[in-house]
Amino acid sequence: ISSSQDLFATSTARLIEKYFHLCRSAVKIKKNKDNVKFKVRCSRYLYTLVITDKEKAEKLKQSLPPGLAVKELK
């Protein structure tokens, strides 16, 4: 693994960690044929995390906090 790929993986992990910090009350999950979107509404912005790998998206969904309200969108 090159250093640029390692840096990308580290920064992606940090972004997901920050995203989970935002997920305090509810998250909406929209599944498309090409990607899965996790949407979190905060007071000012709507944050959207787009994942193209379905397996990673399912793993991320399983790791959401248990008290979090999850709504599946069509």
N, C-alpha and C positions, 0 to 999 in steps of 0.2 A: 504494500500500500504506500503510495507516495504521500509526501507531507501535505500536499494540497487536498488530497482525498481525506486524509486524517483530520485536517482542519475543517473541512466541510462536514464530516460526520460529527465532530465535536460541536460545531456551531448549530447543527440541526438538533442535536440532543439538548442544547441549551434553550433553543426556541421552543421545543416541546415542553421542557421543564417550565418555562415562563408561561406557556399556554395553559398548563395544568394549574398554575398559580391563579390564573384568571377564572378558571372553572370553579366557581364557588357555589352557584345556585343551579344553573341549568345549561345543558348543551343540546344542540339540535344536530342530527346526523343525516346528511343527504347522500344517498348512494346513487351514482350514475354508472353508466357502463364502463367509463374510462377511469373514474376516480371516486374517492369518498371524501366528503367535506364535513368537517367538524366546525360548527358555528357557535360562538359565544357572544352574547349581547352584554356589553358593559354600558355604563351610563352615557358615554359619548360615542363609542365606536362599536361596530360589529366586527369581531375578529374571526377570521376564517382560516382554518388549517386544511390544506388540500393534500391528500395522500393518494398517489397513483397505484401503490401496491396494496391489493385487497387483503393479503395476509397480515401486513403490518397494520393496516387500519383495524382489522379485527382484534389484533393483539392490543392496540391502543384503546379500543373500546372496552376490552376486558379489564384494562388497568385503570379505568376511570374510578374516582372515589365512590364508595357505595351509597353515600347520602345524596349524590348528585342526580337531579331529574334529567333523564335522557328521553328525548323525543325524536322518533324516526320520521323523516319527511319522505314523500314520494319522489 
